[in-house]
Amino acid sequence: MFVVLGLMLLYAYRSQTPSVFTVPMSAAIQDVQAGRVVSVTIAGEQGTLELASGSRERTTVPQPDEVFAKAVLDYNATHPQKVSLRYENANGPLQTVGPVLLSMLPILLIAALVFLVLRTQPRT
């Protein structure tokens, strides 16, 4: 019963994560030039675009970033509505350890259930 409950909670947690579409960098640059982008966050080789419609897109940004950031800066220089450009550290420990711990959660729940069952059985 606990295993089923744990799996249901894991599924519910994963299904809450909003889907982010991956687009080629050329399409992301076209979105910037068309004025559909509100902000851009670049973390390592991943660029996340927040669109004016509220949705998000992800693109791969080559390193060093000379093309994509230049497109955003060129847009900001010629338009009154500015696109926010932020750089973040892509190698944070939570981004590496978090998914690993989350994937180990069902195993830990099963181990705890087995431990409790074995502990409550009468010894002979």
C-alpha positions as CSV (number, residue, x, y, z in Angstrom):
1,M,0.0,0.0,0.0
2,F,2.8,2.4,0.9
3,V,4.6,1.6,-2.4
4,V,1.5,2.4,-4.4
5,L,1.0,5.6,-2.4
6,G,4.7,6.6,-3.0
7,L,4.5,5.9,-6.7
8,M,1.3,8.0,-6.9
9,L,3.0,10.9,-5.1
10,L,6.0,10.7,-7.4
11,Y,3.8,10.7,-10.5
12,A,1.8,13.7,-9.1
13,Y,5.0,15.6,-8.4
14,R,6.5,14.9,-11.9
15,S,3.2,15.8,-13.6
16,Q,3.2,19.3,-12.0
17,T,6.4,20.3,-13.7
18,P,5.4,22.5,-16.6
19,S,6.6,21.3,-20.0
20,V,9.2,23.3,-21.7
21,F,9.5,23.0,-25.5
22,T,13.0,22.7,-27.0
23,V,13.4,24.8,-30.1
24,P,16.5,25.4,-32.4
25,M,18.5,28.5,-31.7
26,S,17.4,30.0,-35.0
27,A,13.7,29.8,-33.9
28,A,14.6,31.3,-30.5
29,I,16.4,34.2,-32.2
30,Q,13.3,34.7,-34.4
31,D,11.1,34.9,-31.3
32,V,13.4,37.5,-29.8
33,Q,13.4,39.6,-33.0
34,A,9.6,39.3,-33.3
35,G,9.2,40.7,-29.8
36,R,7.6,37.6,-28.3
37,V,10.2,37.2,-25.6
38,V,10.1,38.8,-22.2
39,S,13.2,37.4,-20.6
40,V,16.1,35.0,-21.3
41,T,18.0,33.0,-18.8
42,I,21.2,31.3,-19.9
43,A,22.7,28.6,-17.6
44,G,25.6,26.9,-19.2
45,E,24.6,25.6,-22.6
46,Q,20.8,25.9,-21.9
47,G,18.9,29.1,-22.7
48,T,15.4,29.4,-21.3
49,L,13.1,31.9,-23.0
50,E,10.0,33.2,-21.2
51,L,7.5,34.3,-23.8
52,A,5.0,37.1,-23.5
53,S,2.2,34.5,-23.7
54,G,3.5,33.0,-20.4
55,S,4.9,29.8,-22.0
56,R,8.6,28.9,-22.0
57,E,11.0,27.6,-24.6
58,R,14.4,26.1,-24.2
59,T,17.3,26.2,-26.7
60,T,20.9,25.1,-26.7
61,V,23.3,28.0,-26.7
62,P,26.9,27.3,-28.0
63,Q,29.8,28.3,-25.8
64,P,31.1,30.9,-25.9
65,D,27.8,32.6,-26.5
66,E,28.3,35.2,-29.2
67,V,25.3,34.8,-31.4
68,F,22.3,34.5,-29.1
69,A,23.3,37.2,-26.6
70,K,24.1,39.5,-29.5
71,A,20.6,39.0,-30.9
72,V,19.1,39.9,-27.6
73,L,21.4,43.0,-27.2
74,D,20.6,44.1,-30.7
75,Y,16.9,43.8,-30.1
76,N,17.2,45.8,-26.8
77,A,19.2,48.6,-28.6
78,T,16.4,49.1,-31.2
79,H,13.2,48.5,-29.3
80,P,11.7,50.3,-26.3
81,Q,10.4,47.0,-24.8
82,K,13.6,45.4,-23.4
83,V,14.3,41.7,-23.1
84,S,15.8,40.8,-19.7
85,L,19.0,38.8,-20.2
86,R,20.4,36.9,-17.2
87,Y,23.2,34.4,-16.8
88,E,23.1,31.7,-14.1
89,N,25.6,29.2,-12.8
90,A,24.7,25.9,-14.5
91,N,26.8,23.7,-12.2
92,G,24.9,24.2,-8.9
93,P,24.9,21.2,-6.6
94,L,21.1,21.2,-6.3
95,Q,20.8,20.7,-10.1
96,T,22.9,17.6,-9.9
97,V,21.9,16.0,-6.6
98,G,18.2,16.9,-6.6
99,P,17.1,14.6,-9.5
100,V,19.2,11.8,-8.1
101,L,17.6,12.0,-4.7
102,L,14.2,12.3,-6.2
103,S,14.7,9.2,-8.3
104,M,15.9,7.3,-5.2
105,L,12.8,8.2,-3.2
106,P,10.7,5.1,-4.3
107,I,13.6,2.8,-3.4
108,L,13.9,4.4,0.1
109,L,10.1,4.0,0.6
110,I,10.3,0.3,-0.3
111,A,13.2,-0.2,2.0
112,A,11.4,1.5,4.9
113,L,8.3,-0.6,4.3
114,V,10.3,-3.8,4.3
115,F,12.1,-2.7,7.5
116,L,8.8,-2.0,9.2
117,V,7.2,-5.3,8.1
118,L,10.2,-7.3,9.3
119,R,10.3,-5.4,12.6
120,T,6.6,-6.0,13.4
121,Q,6.7,-9.8,12.7
122,P,6.9,-11.9,15.8
123,R,10.2,-13.6,16.3
124,T,10.3,-17.4,16.6
